[in-house]
């Protein structure tokens, strides 16, 4: 089964992203939304955790949530796809199951 | 005014994901009317509250970050940001809103409100406070 994992917590405060990465399997996707978008930033204490997982898992981040928080797209880790709400819907339809890491 | 106490508002949450940041800002502005000695601390994810360029148009929430710029007008001009928290998030002072105030004791010269401090200095600021409000 192909799974989409959503993460809405900052990786610098909670371990939701870490746990999602640990439990995602090859071919799964992780979408960062709300405070989860801080996980997509370059140069943080948690960036390495994401780049290490990018070989097996595809990462997406919600653009409107980045803009709300003043995070410029140039600061996003290379290889993470920036999407909008329509893209979120598309991701949900492309996967069999969606799991939220709250 | 007698009995002035040192108030410290401690901000540790990112904006928008939870209501803490906005609630803190509102309490600070209300509290400013009571002419106490007020300071704000930003550490952990709280440093994200002060980032430049916030634009909430697409998420349907109020962008309250411009309100931080008004703090100087309410004599709230001691804003401490922890360096270790910035470093952990790949941020520098340049990524933060330029917050200023006019110093009435120095011919109303415009001065920076934000002071970047170490965790040890932040601990001392906390230790010297009479009242701490946590958000």
gemmi code that builds the backbone of each chain (N, CA, C; Angstrom):
import gemmi

chains = {
    "A": [
        ("UNK", (0.853, -1.201, 0.000), (0.000, 0.000, 0.000), (0.883, 1.243, 0.000)),
        ("UNK", (0.501, 2.178, -0.815), (1.267, 3.410, -0.870), (0.664, 4.425, 0.104)),
        ("UNK", (1.519, 4.909, 0.995), (1.003, 5.810, 2.039), (1.507, 7.232, 1.894)),
        ("UNK", (0.605, 8.154, 2.254), (0.971, 9.562, 2.405), (0.952, 9.882, 3.899)),
        ("UNK", (2.075, 10.415, 4.385), (2.170, 10.798, 5.794), (2.135, 12.319, 5.875)),
        ("UNK", (1.241, 12.867, 6.707), (1.272, 14.318, 6.908), (1.815, 14.617, 8.302)),
        ("UNK", (2.612, 15.679, 8.384), (3.226, 16.094, 9.649), (2.918, 17.569, 9.859)),
        ("UNK", (2.324, 17.913, 10.987), (1.968, 19.325, 11.226), (2.623, 19.925, 12.463)),
        ("UNK", (3.671, 19.282, 12.964), (4.380, 19.814, 14.141), (5.822, 20.174, 13.788)),
        ("UNK", (6.333, 21.194, 14.429), (7.728, 21.576, 14.232), (8.656, 20.461, 14.712)),
        ("UNK", (9.633, 20.084, 13.884), (10.557, 19.018, 14.299), (11.507, 19.472, 15.407)),
        ("UNK", (11.539, 20.789, 15.665), (12.416, 21.299, 16.715), (11.712, 21.306, 18.066)),
        ("UNK", (10.424, 20.925, 18.054), (9.689, 20.894, 19.314), (9.110, 19.508, 19.606)),
        ("UNK", (8.734, 18.803, 18.551), (8.108, 17.485, 18.721), (8.841, 16.478, 17.834)),
        ("UNK", (8.603, 15.188, 18.092), (9.291, 14.165, 17.299), (8.384, 13.571, 16.218)),
        ("UNK", (7.294, 14.281, 15.866), (6.358, 13.754, 14.865), (7.047, 13.477, 13.527)),
        ("UNK", (7.889, 14.406, 13.074), (8.560, 14.204, 11.783), (9.540, 13.036, 11.854)),
        ("UNK", (10.287, 13.003, 12.948), (11.244, 11.912, 13.150), (10.532, 10.556, 13.133)),
        ("UNK", (9.394, 10.494, 13.790), (8.651, 9.243, 13.865), (8.040, 8.889, 12.508)),
        ("UNK", (7.565, 9.898, 11.803), (7.008, 9.650, 10.463), (8.079, 9.084, 9.544)),
        ("UNK", (9.270, 9.670, 9.588), (10.377, 9.196, 8.742), (10.747, 7.759, 9.116)),
        ("UNK", (10.766, 7.508, 10.403), (11.144, 6.175, 10.883), (10.145, 5.105, 10.425)),
        ("UNK", (8.879, 5.483, 10.295), (7.843, 4.512, 9.975), (7.401, 4.535, 8.521)),
        ("UNK", (7.920, 5.462, 7.754), (7.605, 5.475, 6.321), (8.490, 4.445, 5.627)),
        ("UNK", (7.957, 3.776, 4.621), (8.750, 2.798, 3.878), (9.013, 3.330, 2.470)),
        ("UNK", (9.905, 2.655, 1.780), (10.320, 3.083, 0.443), (9.094, 3.323, -0.443)),
        ("UNK", (9.085, 4.461, -1.122), (7.973, 4.788, -2.005), (6.869, 5.608, -1.357)),
        ("UNK", (6.937, 5.760, -0.022), (5.946, 6.599, 0.667), (6.279, 8.081, 0.458)),
        ("UNK", (5.280, 8.907, 0.761), (5.485, 10.355, 0.683), (5.206, 10.980, 2.042)),
        ("UNK", (5.980, 12.013, 2.369), (5.734, 12.794, 3.589), (5.431, 14.223, 3.179)),
        ("UNK", (4.293, 14.735, 3.649), (3.889, 16.114, 3.374), (3.941, 16.911, 4.672)),
        ("UNK", (4.699, 18.004, 4.648), (4.800, 18.872, 5.823), (3.808, 20.020, 5.675)),
        ("UNK", (2.949, 20.174, 6.700), (1.961, 21.254, 6.691), (2.017, 22.001, 8.024)),
        ("UNK", (1.371, 23.162, 8.069), (1.300, 23.989, 9.288), (2.702, 24.134, 9.893)),
        ("UNK", (2.860, 23.936, 11.226), (4.196, 24.089, 11.820), (5.170, 23.014, 11.344)),
        ("UNK", (4.655, 21.992, 10.675), (5.528, 20.964, 10.116), (6.463, 21.498, 9.046)),
        ("UNK", (6.109, 22.646, 8.438), (6.932, 23.163, 7.334), (8.339, 23.563, 7.789)),
        ("UNK", (8.528, 23.795, 9.090), (9.889, 24.105, 9.559), (10.838, 22.936, 9.303)),
        ("UNK", (10.286, 21.746, 9.136), (11.104, 20.577, 8.836), (11.718, 20.612, 7.451)),
        ("UNK", (11.210, 21.501, 6.591), (11.715, 21.587, 5.213), (12.858, 22.583, 5.071)),
        ("UNK", (13.180, 23.288, 6.164), (14.214, 24.327, 6.071), (15.622, 23.748, 6.029)),
        ("UNK", (16.454, 24.388, 5.217), (17.889, 24.078, 5.206), (18.536, 24.620, 6.486)),
        ("UNK", (19.623, 23.975, 6.880), (20.483, 24.557, 7.910), (19.945, 24.518, 9.322)),
        ("UNK", (18.925, 23.698, 9.585), (18.474, 23.554, 10.966), (19.071, 22.280, 11.563)),
        ("UNK", (18.897, 22.125, 12.867), (19.409, 20.930, 13.541), (18.767, 19.657, 13.007)),
        ("UNK", (17.615, 19.781, 12.341), (16.874, 18.611, 11.881), (16.955, 18.399, 10.369)),
        ("UNK", (17.628, 19.287, 9.636), (17.677, 19.172, 8.174), (18.282, 17.845, 7.732)),
        ("UNK", (19.320, 17.410, 8.436), (20.024, 16.190, 8.042), (19.135, 14.961, 8.084)),
        ("UNK", (18.231, 14.948, 9.046), (17.297, 13.831, 9.188), (16.447, 13.689, 7.923)),
        ("UNK", (16.087, 14.823, 7.331), (15.260, 14.810, 6.124), (16.098, 14.431, 4.904)),
        ("UNK", (17.250, 15.058, 4.749), (18.071, 14.768, 3.566), (18.512, 13.306, 3.558)),
        ("UNK", (18.756, 12.740, 4.731), (19.142, 11.320, 4.803), (18.034, 10.395, 4.309)),
        ("UNK", (16.774, 10.842, 4.465), (15.645, 9.979, 4.125), (15.153, 10.185, 2.697)),
        ("UNK", (15.712, 11.169, 2.006), (15.155, 11.550, 0.708), (15.341, 10.508, -0.393)),
        ("UNK", (16.260, 9.570, -0.188), (16.455, 8.539, -1.199), (15.237, 7.630, -1.341)),
        ("UNK", (14.631, 7.280, -0.221), (13.519, 6.325, -0.230), (12.140, 6.987, -0.178)),
        ("UNK", (12.093, 8.179, 0.381), (10.804, 8.841, 0.619), (10.777, 10.153, -0.160)),
        ("UNK", (9.638, 10.456, -0.771), (9.518, 11.766, -1.413), (8.875, 12.750, -0.436)),
        ("UNK", (9.425, 13.952, -0.409), (8.970, 14.969, 0.547), (8.264, 16.109, -0.172)),
        ("UNK", (7.204, 16.571, 0.458), (6.431, 17.705, -0.040), (6.227, 18.689, 1.102)),
        ("UNK", (6.072, 19.977, 0.749), (5.824, 20.987, 1.781), (4.756, 21.952, 1.262)),
        ("UNK", (3.901, 22.390, 2.156), (2.783, 23.254, 1.798), (3.239, 24.710, 1.655)),
        ("UNK", (3.223, 25.203, 0.418), (3.692, 26.562, 0.126), (2.989, 27.656, 0.918)),
        ("UNK", (1.669, 27.655, 0.989), (0.990, 28.714, 1.750), (1.423, 28.756, 3.217)),
        ("UNK", (1.722, 27.595, 3.809), (2.185, 27.584, 5.206), (3.605, 28.132, 5.325)),
        ("UNK", (4.418, 27.917, 4.290), (5.757, 28.522, 4.279), (5.647, 30.038, 4.234)),
        ("UNK", (4.787, 30.532, 3.321), (4.637, 31.985, 3.165), (4.137, 32.627, 4.446)),
        ("UNK", (3.170, 31.976, 5.090), (2.615, 32.529, 6.328), (3.714, 32.741, 7.362)),
        ("UNK", (4.693, 31.817, 7.368), (5.745, 31.861, 8.381), (6.989, 32.617, 7.934)),
        ("UNK", (6.922, 33.221, 6.754), (8.050, 34.026, 6.290), (9.249, 33.207, 5.863)),
        ("UNK", (9.025, 31.943, 5.496), (10.139, 31.101, 5.050), (10.227, 31.180, 3.527)),
        ("UNK", (11.291, 31.791, 3.031), (11.472, 31.932, 1.597), (11.732, 30.570, 0.955)),
        ("UNK", (11.209, 30.397, -0.260), (11.386, 29.107, -0.943), (12.863, 28.769, -1.153)),
        ("UNK", (13.699, 29.789, -1.212), (15.138, 29.566, -1.411), (15.758, 28.844, -0.216)),
        ("UNK", (15.081, 28.859, 0.923), (15.632, 28.221, 2.124), (15.195, 26.774, 2.270)),
        ("UNK", (14.408, 26.271, 1.311), (13.910, 24.915, 1.410), (14.970, 23.936, 0.915)),
        ("UNK", (15.072, 22.806, 1.573), (16.030, 21.759, 1.206), (15.799, 21.354, -0.252)),
        ("UNK", (16.875, 21.291, -1.028), (16.769, 20.882, -2.432), (16.128, 19.505, -2.531)),
        ("UNK", (15.170, 19.385, -3.448), (14.535, 18.085, -3.651), (13.183, 17.954, -2.969)),
        ("UNK", (12.860, 18.892, -2.090), (11.521, 18.885, -1.484), (10.583, 19.658, -2.411)),
        ("UNK", (9.453, 19.052, -2.723), (8.493, 19.672, -3.640), (7.554, 20.616, -2.889)),
        ("UNK", (7.473, 21.848, -3.376), (6.563, 22.820, -2.758), (5.218, 22.739, -3.484)),
        ("UNK", (4.146, 22.510, -2.728), (2.828, 22.351, -3.349), (1.816, 23.324, -2.726)),
        ("UNK", (0.627, 23.402, -3.342), (-0.453, 24.205, -2.781), (-1.607, 23.272, -2.376)),
        ("UNK", (-2.752, 23.852, -2.054), (-3.872, 23.024, -1.561), (-4.362, 22.033, -2.620)),
        ("UNK", (-4.369, 22.455, -3.882), (-4.762, 21.522, -4.939), (-3.779, 20.355, -5.017)),
        ("UNK", (-2.503, 20.669, -4.808), (-1.492, 19.619, -4.810), (-1.694, 18.636, -3.669)),
        ("UNK", (-2.158, 19.151, -2.536), (-2.463, 18.306, -1.369), (-3.543, 17.292, -1.759)),
        ("UNK", (-4.595, 17.797, -2.407), (-5.692, 16.906, -2.820), (-5.168, 15.844, -3.791)),
        ("UNK", (-4.356, 16.279, -4.728), (-3.799, 15.334, -5.701), (-2.994, 14.249, -4.992)),
        ("UNK", (-2.156, 14.659, -4.016), (-1.350, 13.683, -3.274), (-2.240, 12.657, -2.569)),
        ("UNK", (-3.320, 13.137, -1.976), (-4.228, 12.229, -1.264), (-4.817, 11.209, -2.245)),
        ("UNK", (-5.200, 11.686, -3.439), (-5.805, 10.771, -4.413), (-4.790, 9.779, -4.967)),
        ("UNK", (-3.513, 10.165, -4.965), (-2.481, 9.289, -5.528), (-2.025, 8.191, -4.566)),
        ("UNK", (-2.420, 8.323, -3.292), (-2.001, 7.323, -2.303), (-3.215, 6.562, -1.775)),
        ("UNK", (-2.959, 5.330, -1.341), (-4.065, 4.497, -0.870), (-4.538, 4.917, 0.514)),
        ("UNK", (-3.575, 5.317, 1.334), (-3.886, 5.637, 2.730), (-3.170, 6.933, 3.113)),
        ("UNK", (-3.842, 7.739, 3.898), (-3.191, 8.922, 4.463), (-3.097, 8.755, 5.972)),
        ("UNK", (-1.905, 8.989, 6.488), (-1.705, 8.899, 7.937), (-1.194, 10.241, 8.468)),
        ("UNK", (-1.863, 10.757, 9.509), (-1.477, 12.049, 10.084), (-0.617, 11.842, 11.317)),
        ("UNK", (0.552, 12.465, 11.328), (1.439, 12.424, 12.508), (1.228, 13.720, 13.272)),
        ("UNK", (0.429, 13.653, 14.340), (-0.001, 14.859, 15.040), (0.909, 15.216, 16.203)),
    ],
    "B": [
        ("UNK", (5.876, 55.938, 39.875), (4.991, 54.853, 40.283), (5.761, 53.883, 41.159)),
        ("UNK", (5.176, 53.576, 42.312), (5.855, 52.652, 43.212), (5.522, 51.219, 42.845)),
        ("UNK", (6.272, 50.303, 43.436), (5.951, 48.895, 43.252), (6.024, 48.408, 41.817)),
        ("UNK", (6.965, 48.945, 41.080), (7.131, 48.466, 39.699), (7.811, 47.110, 39.729)),
        ("UNK", (7.194, 46.155, 39.072), (7.760, 44.809, 39.028), (8.346, 44.516, 37.656)),
        ("UNK", (9.302, 43.603, 37.657), (9.911, 43.193, 36.386), (9.138, 42.001, 35.829)),
        ("UNK", (8.437, 42.268, 34.737), (7.664, 41.223, 34.071), (8.466, 40.655, 32.914)),
        ("UNK", (8.462, 39.347, 32.797), (9.104, 38.708, 31.641), (8.086, 37.792, 30.963)),
        ("UNK", (7.868, 38.049, 29.685), (7.000, 37.184, 28.884), (7.885, 36.220, 28.110)),
        ("UNK", (7.717, 34.939, 28.359), (8.573, 33.927, 27.728), (7.814, 33.277, 26.567)),
        ("UNK", (8.352, 33.436, 25.365), (7.693, 32.930, 24.149), (8.490, 31.783, 23.549)),
        ("UNK", (7.876, 30.590, 23.514), (8.606, 29.406, 23.049), (7.910, 28.660, 21.920)),
        ("UNK", (6.834, 29.243, 21.372), (6.074, 28.534, 20.334), (6.148, 29.271, 19.007)),
        ("UNK", (6.108, 28.496, 17.926), (6.030, 29.082, 16.596), (4.665, 29.750, 16.415)),
        ("UNK", (4.580, 30.744, 15.520), (3.289, 31.398, 15.292), (2.371, 30.523, 14.445)),
        ("UNK", (1.081, 30.783, 14.495), (0.052, 30.213, 13.594), (-0.323, 28.760, 13.869)),
        ("UNK", (0.616, 27.883, 14.173), (0.267, 26.486, 14.420), (-0.530, 26.314, 15.700)),
        ("UNK", (-0.244, 27.154, 16.675), (-1.014, 27.198, 17.922), (-1.340, 28.663, 18.208)),
        ("UNK", (-2.188, 28.897, 19.199), (-2.654, 30.258, 19.488), (-1.722, 30.992, 20.465)),
        ("UNK", (-0.713, 30.289, 20.992), (0.132, 30.877, 22.043), (0.765, 32.214, 21.653)),
        ("UNK", (1.320, 32.281, 20.453), (2.052, 33.493, 20.062), (1.129, 34.704, 20.031)),
        ("UNK", (-0.020, 34.542, 19.412), (-0.972, 35.656, 19.332), (-1.491, 36.037, 20.710)),
        ("UNK", (-1.778, 35.038, 21.543), (-2.269, 35.319, 22.894), (-1.230, 36.087, 23.699)),
        ("UNK", (0.034, 35.678, 23.565), (1.108, 36.366, 24.283), (1.172, 37.825, 23.883)),
        ("UNK", (1.129, 38.063, 22.573), (1.223, 39.430, 22.059), (0.077, 40.277, 22.605)),
        ("UNK", (-1.108, 39.715, 22.653), (-2.258, 40.467, 23.159), (-2.107, 40.772, 24.645)),
        ("UNK", (-1.608, 39.802, 25.401), (-1.418, 40.035, 26.838), (-0.333, 41.088, 27.068)),
        ("UNK", (0.723, 41.049, 26.259), (1.790, 42.045, 26.386), (1.227, 43.445, 26.148)),
        ("UNK", (0.415, 43.588, 25.113), (-0.129, 44.912, 24.791), (-1.086, 45.396, 25.880)),
        ("UNK", (-1.874, 44.482, 26.438), (-2.764, 44.856, 27.548), (-1.921, 45.237, 28.762)),
        ("UNK", (-0.929, 44.406, 29.059), (-0.081, 44.638, 30.230), (0.708, 45.927, 30.139)),
        ("UNK", (0.999, 46.360, 28.902), (1.807, 47.570, 28.709), (1.121, 48.783, 29.314)),
        ("UNK", (-0.205, 48.728, 29.451), (-0.954, 49.864, 29.999), (-0.708, 50.046, 31.491)),
        ("UNK", (-0.122, 49.046, 32.152), (0.039, 49.101, 33.600), (1.393, 49.630, 34.051)),
        ("UNK", (2.177, 50.102, 33.100), (3.460, 50.761, 33.393), (4.363, 49.959, 34.309)),
        ("UNK", (4.498, 48.692, 33.991), (5.468, 47.861, 34.701), (6.739, 47.784, 33.845)),
        ("UNK", (7.755, 47.172, 34.416), (9.015, 46.979, 33.681), (8.890, 45.677, 32.896)),
        ("UNK", (8.669, 45.809, 31.583), (8.328, 44.650, 30.771), (9.483, 44.235, 29.855)),
        ("UNK", (9.744, 42.944, 29.802), (10.715, 42.404, 28.841), (10.102, 41.167, 28.191)),
        ("UNK", (10.518, 40.920, 26.945), (10.051, 39.741, 26.218), (11.236, 38.834, 25.920)),
        ("UNK", (11.038, 37.539, 26.106), (12.078, 36.566, 25.762), (11.554, 35.672, 24.645)),
        ("UNK", (12.399, 35.470, 23.651), (12.050, 34.555, 22.565), (13.108, 33.467, 22.502)),
        ("UNK", (12.680, 32.217, 22.707), (13.621, 31.112, 22.630), (12.918, 29.885, 22.065)),
        ("UNK", (13.686, 28.852, 21.800), (13.159, 27.648, 21.139), (12.379, 28.081, 19.888)),
        ("UNK", (11.243, 27.440, 19.587), (10.507, 27.813, 18.374), (9.911, 29.216, 18.448)),
        ("UNK", (9.947, 29.829, 19.599), (9.444, 31.197, 19.734), (10.169, 32.180, 18.835)),
        ("UNK", (11.425, 31.885, 18.490), (12.169, 32.820, 17.628), (11.503, 32.930, 16.249)),
        ("UNK", (10.757, 31.906, 15.853), (10.068, 31.961, 14.553), (8.982, 33.038, 14.526)),
        ("UNK", (8.529, 33.485, 15.695), (7.485, 34.523, 15.722), (7.979, 35.814, 15.095)),
        ("UNK", (9.282, 36.048, 15.162), (9.825, 37.346, 14.751), (10.387, 37.355, 13.333)),
        ("UNK", (10.180, 36.290, 12.566), (10.755, 36.269, 11.212), (10.109, 37.314, 10.317)),
        ("UNK", (10.938, 37.884, 9.446), (10.476, 38.836, 8.430), (9.642, 38.131, 7.370)),
        ("UNK", (8.859, 38.911, 6.650), (8.239, 38.423, 5.418), (7.066, 37.493, 5.597)),
        ("UNK", (6.445, 37.482, 6.778), (5.281, 36.614, 6.968), (4.120, 37.115, 6.117)),
        ("UNK", (3.448, 36.185, 5.432), (2.354, 36.537, 4.523), (1.292, 35.444, 4.619)),
        ("UNK", (0.239, 35.736, 5.383), (-0.752, 34.698, 5.693), (-1.944, 34.703, 4.732)),
        ("UNK", (-1.827, 35.463, 3.635), (-2.953, 35.602, 2.715), (-3.569, 34.285, 2.276)),
        ("UNK", (-2.725, 33.300, 2.028), (-3.231, 32.041, 1.477), (-3.716, 31.050, 2.540)),
        ("UNK", (-3.448, 31.318, 3.806), (-3.907, 30.379, 4.835), (-5.119, 30.904, 5.607)),
        ("UNK", (-5.569, 32.106, 5.254), (-6.793, 32.619, 5.868), (-6.664, 32.932, 7.349)),
        ("UNK", (-5.444, 33.323, 7.787), (-5.250, 33.704, 9.193), (-4.754, 35.142, 9.226)),
        ("UNK", (-4.893, 35.769, 10.395), (-4.401, 37.132, 10.540), (-2.877, 37.124, 10.691)),
        ("UNK", (-2.211, 37.934, 9.874), (-0.760, 38.104, 10.037), (-0.541, 39.119, 11.151)),
        ("UNK", (-0.160, 38.629, 12.337), (0.014, 39.562, 13.452), (1.448, 40.031, 13.616)),
        ("UNK", (2.336, 39.611, 12.712), (3.741, 39.995, 12.905), (3.977, 41.515, 12.836)),
        ("UNK", (3.206, 42.295, 12.038), (3.463, 43.746, 12.062), (3.230, 44.362, 13.441)),
        ("UNK", (2.428, 43.706, 14.273), (2.132, 44.261, 15.596), (3.382, 44.317, 16.472)),
        ("UNK", (4.335, 43.412, 16.243), (5.573, 43.453, 17.045), (6.288, 44.790, 16.878)),
        ("UNK", (6.120, 45.384, 15.668), (6.786, 46.671, 15.419), (6.188, 47.797, 16.248)),
        ("UNK", (4.956, 47.593, 16.749), (4.311, 48.631, 17.558), (4.739, 48.577, 19.017)),
        ("UNK", (5.427, 47.509, 19.426), (5.770, 47.347, 20.838), (6.589, 48.525, 21.371)),
        ("UNK", (7.477, 49.049, 20.520), (8.308, 50.174, 20.943), (7.477, 51.372, 21.370)),
        ("UNK", (6.332, 51.578, 20.706), (5.451, 52.696, 21.039), (4.766, 52.506, 22.382)),
        ("UNK", (4.764, 51.263, 22.872), (4.159, 50.960, 24.181), (5.233, 50.826, 25.255)),
        ("UNK", (6.420, 51.352, 24.974), (7.552, 51.263, 25.904), (7.950, 49.823, 26.208)),
        ("UNK", (7.678, 48.943, 25.273), (8.172, 47.569, 25.388), (9.369, 47.474, 24.449)),
        ("UNK", (10.544, 47.645, 25.021), (11.733, 47.740, 24.160), (12.878, 46.844, 24.609)),
        ("UNK", (12.578, 45.917, 25.507), (13.592, 44.928, 25.878), (13.139, 43.579, 25.328)),
        ("UNK", (13.662, 43.236, 24.165), (13.266, 42.004, 23.493), (14.505, 41.133, 23.334)),
        ("UNK", (14.543, 40.078, 24.125), (15.710, 39.205, 24.154), (15.468, 37.963, 23.303)),
        ("UNK", (16.375, 37.691, 22.383), (16.272, 36.523, 21.500), (17.479, 35.633, 21.766)),
        ("UNK", (17.228, 34.356, 22.004), (18.323, 33.458, 22.379), (19.109, 32.973, 21.158)),
        ("UNK", (20.420, 33.168, 21.227), (21.283, 32.829, 20.087), (21.263, 31.336, 19.764)),
        ("UNK", (21.314, 30.510, 20.808), (21.322, 29.062, 20.569), (20.069, 28.618, 19.807)),
        ("UNK", (18.946, 29.265, 20.092), (17.697, 28.911, 19.418), (17.736, 29.328, 17.952)),
        ("UNK", (18.310, 30.513, 17.695), (18.475, 30.951, 16.301), (19.381, 29.974, 15.552)),
        ("UNK", (20.516, 29.652, 16.153), (21.500, 28.767, 15.511), (20.880, 27.419, 15.144)),
        ("UNK", (20.099, 26.860, 16.054), (19.513, 25.535, 15.831), (18.540, 25.538, 14.664)),
        ("UNK", (18.040, 26.730, 14.327), (17.055, 26.867, 13.251), (17.639, 27.502, 12.001)),
        ("UNK", (18.937, 27.654, 11.959), (19.583, 28.230, 10.772), (19.236, 29.687, 10.560)),
        ("UNK", (18.889, 30.389, 11.630), (18.486, 31.793, 11.514), (19.551, 32.717, 12.092)),
        ("UNK", (19.540, 33.965, 11.609), (20.394, 35.000, 12.189), (19.523, 36.230, 12.470)),
        ("UNK", (20.116, 37.221, 13.101), (19.395, 38.467, 13.409), (18.808, 39.085, 12.139)),
        ("UNK", (19.505, 38.932, 11.007), (19.035, 39.501, 9.742), (17.704, 38.916, 9.276)),
        ("UNK", (17.366, 37.729, 9.768), (16.099, 37.102, 9.368), (14.916, 37.635, 10.175)),
        ("UNK", (15.214, 38.433, 11.194), (14.153, 38.884, 12.103), (13.693, 40.303, 11.760)),
        ("UNK", (12.458, 40.612, 12.163), (11.894, 41.946, 11.985), (12.802, 42.978, 12.650)),
        ("UNK", (13.056, 44.107, 12.005), (13.865, 45.155, 12.655), (12.996, 45.933, 13.646)),
        ("UNK", (13.030, 45.537, 14.899), (12.194, 46.191, 15.913), (12.979, 47.310, 16.586)),
        ("UNK", (12.364, 48.484, 16.666), (13.065, 49.649, 17.222), (12.156, 50.410, 18.194)),
        ("UNK", (12.783, 51.293, 18.951), (12.031, 52.211, 19.814), (12.764, 53.545, 19.840)),
        ("UNK", (12.052, 54.573, 20.297), (12.676, 55.893, 20.423), (13.004, 56.121, 21.886)),
        ("UNK", (14.288, 56.364, 22.167), (14.768, 56.481, 23.543), (14.553, 57.900, 24.059)),
        ("UNK", (13.600, 58.047, 24.988), (13.276, 59.395, 25.489), (14.425, 59.990, 26.300)),
        ("UNK", (15.311, 59.147, 26.821), (16.447, 59.645, 27.599), (17.635, 60.002, 26.720)),
        ("UNK", (17.492, 59.810, 25.413), (18.594, 60.074, 24.493), (18.058, 60.831, 23.268)),
        ("UNK", (17.321, 61.924, 23.542), (16.799, 62.790, 22.482), (15.991, 62.002, 21.438)),
        ("UNK", (15.248, 60.993, 21.925), (14.354, 60.202, 21.077), (15.084, 59.520, 19.921)),
        ("UNK", (16.318, 59.177, 20.171), (17.082, 58.462, 19.141), (16.452, 57.090, 18.915)),
        ("UNK", (16.411, 56.670, 17.648), (15.854, 55.363, 17.330), (16.885, 54.281, 17.648)),
        ("UNK", (16.470, 53.302, 18.440), (17.394, 52.227, 18.837), (16.754, 50.864, 18.610)),
        ("UNK", (17.618, 49.863, 18.500), (17.120, 48.503, 18.302), (16.560, 47.945, 19.606)),
        ("UNK", (15.407, 47.299, 19.502), (14.812, 46.669, 20.684), (15.339, 45.255, 20.900)),
        ("UNK", (15.678, 44.591, 19.806), (16.095, 43.191, 19.914), (17.543, 43.091, 20.374)),
        ("UNK", (17.755, 42.249, 21.372), (19.118, 41.940, 21.795), (19.276, 40.422, 21.752)),
        ("UNK", (20.259, 39.965, 20.998), (20.522, 38.528, 20.936), (21.393, 38.161, 22.133)),
        ("UNK", (20.932, 37.198, 22.916), (21.648, 36.805, 24.133), (21.906, 35.298, 24.128)),
        ("UNK", (22.896, 34.886, 24.898), (23.190, 33.456, 25.028), (22.179, 32.819, 25.983)),
        ("UNK", (22.141, 31.503, 25.993), (21.241, 30.801, 26.911), (21.589, 31.139, 28.360)),
        ("UNK", (22.893, 31.294, 28.632), (23.313, 31.631, 29.995), (22.814, 33.023, 30.380)),
        ("UNK", (22.905, 33.961, 29.423), (22.397, 35.312, 29.698), (20.874, 35.288, 29.880)),
        ("UNK", (20.199, 34.447, 29.060), (18.746, 34.337, 29.175), (18.369, 33.798, 30.551)),
        ("UNK", (19.156, 32.843, 31.024), (18.892, 32.275, 32.353), (18.975, 33.367, 33.421)),
        ("UNK", (19.945, 34.257, 33.266), (20.125, 35.343, 34.232), (18.962, 36.334, 34.158)),
        ("UNK", (18.495, 36.620, 32.917), (17.336, 37.508, 32.736), (16.116, 36.912, 33.438)),
        ("UNK", (15.947, 35.608, 33.293), (14.818, 34.939, 33.953), (14.969, 35.029, 35.473)),
        ("UNK", (16.198, 34.792, 35.928), (16.479, 34.800, 37.365), (16.180, 36.169, 37.990)),
        ("UNK", (16.374, 37.237, 37.204), (16.191, 38.594, 37.728), (14.738, 39.085, 37.645)),
        ("UNK", (13.848, 38.255, 37.103), (12.466, 38.697, 36.901), (11.606, 38.457, 38.139)),
        ("UNK", (10.652, 39.375, 38.384), (9.718, 39.200, 39.502), (8.523, 38.346, 39.109)),
        ("UNK", (8.083, 38.505, 37.858), (6.914, 37.774, 37.369), (7.243, 37.202, 36.003)),
        ("UNK", (6.969, 35.927, 35.805), (7.207, 35.312, 34.497), (5.901, 34.755, 33.963)),
        ("UNK", (5.561, 35.170, 32.750), (4.355, 34.661, 32.082), (4.811, 33.844, 30.888)),
        ("UNK", (4.359, 32.603, 30.804), (4.890, 31.656, 29.819), (3.878, 31.375, 28.708)),
        ("UNK", (4.381, 31.435, 27.483), (3.541, 31.126, 26.325), (4.272, 30.183, 25.381)),
    ],
}
model = gemmi.Model(1)
for chain_id, residues in chains.items():
    chain = gemmi.Chain(chain_id)
    for i, (resn, *xyz) in enumerate(residues, 1):
        res = gemmi.Residue()
        res.name, res.seqid = resn, gemmi.SeqId(i, " ")
        for name, pos in zip(("N", "CA", "C"), xyz):
            atom = gemmi.Atom()
            atom.name, atom.element = name, gemmi.Element(name[0])
            atom.pos, atom.b_iso = gemmi.Position(*pos), 0.0
            res.add_atom(atom)
        chain.add_residue(res)
    model.add_chain(chain)
structure = gemmi.Structure()
structure.add_model(model)
structure.setup_entities()
